[in-house]
Amino acid sequence: MDGELAQRLSRLLERVEAWLPEQPPAVDWTRDVAALWQSHPLGGQLVPVAPRDAVGLDDLIGVARQKRALVDNTRAFLQGRPANHALLWGARGSGKSSMVRALLNSLAGEGLRLIQVDRHDLVALPLLVQRLRDHQHRFVVYCDDLSFEGSDDAYKALKSVLDGTLTGPPENVLLYATSNRRHLLPESMADNQQTQLVDGELHHGDAVEEKISLSDRFGLWLAFHPFDQQAYLEACRHWVEHLGGADAWHEAARAEALRYATLRGVRSGRAAWQFACQWVGTEAIRQMQYQ
């Protein structure tokens, strides 16, 4: 009877395993340069991913100062020198996420490895950092489009890893984050009403101090602002020529780029890329029709 029961259990397990999704391949950091961290009730796992595109640092227009600061900080980290966690914040579409991708494409050969963590997986961030502590490679743990709501406690895991535990983050791990919010948390008028002027000095209330304390743990702040017209047109020209060749940028393209930004109500690197895709694609179709 015991043997029959064992066979039934074995067949049942085979059926269950057939329904389970396949396990992702293990990350090989001698070959893989990027991975996603996925948390689950038993901990988490790393899933290797290929770089999204081939965007390079030279493709980033209008953000030379931010680019230089982030590259210098990252190279110092890769060489084992002191470096800071970095917060890239500012206007939407201004190149924050693209800069991190370009950084990986440009510095992977120098030893950079990137791990992206989504906001809802931050609860397992301490576990990930602990796994990386004794690894021979150097990692940037990256949180894209990071922000928290007022009732969201997930930020506490990030806050703890940045600078809130006895051990602190390991020497081979940095955290980079992008956000539209400078302090990552929403700010309300009620918070500022707690601010007081004491003996000529401005003292924030507890709510403001709590919100500032998270972003303060990033030693490198890089602000990204909306493009002016010149920077926007330079970005348009770059991407039009990249997609369509040097002859694709001319006065008609420039005029249409300005019209595109006016209709969208924004001048940014993202808008420049989107215009270039539309212009080059449309022009190619028109040329085919005239042939």
Secondary structure, DSSP 8 states (H G I E B T S, - for coil): -HHHHHHHHHHHHHHHHHHS--------TTT--EEEEEEETTEEEEEE---S----GGG--S-HHHHHHHHHHHHHHHTT-----EEEEESTTSSHHHHHHHHHHHHGGGTEEEEEE-GGGGGGHHHHHHHHTT-SSEEEEEE-S----TT--THHHHHHHHHTSSS-S-TTEEEEEEESSSSSS---HHHHTT-EEETTEEE--HHHHHHHHHHTT-SEEEEE----HHHHHHHHHHHHHHHH-GGG-SHHHHHHHHHHHHHHT--SHHHHHHHHHHHHHHHHHHHHHH-
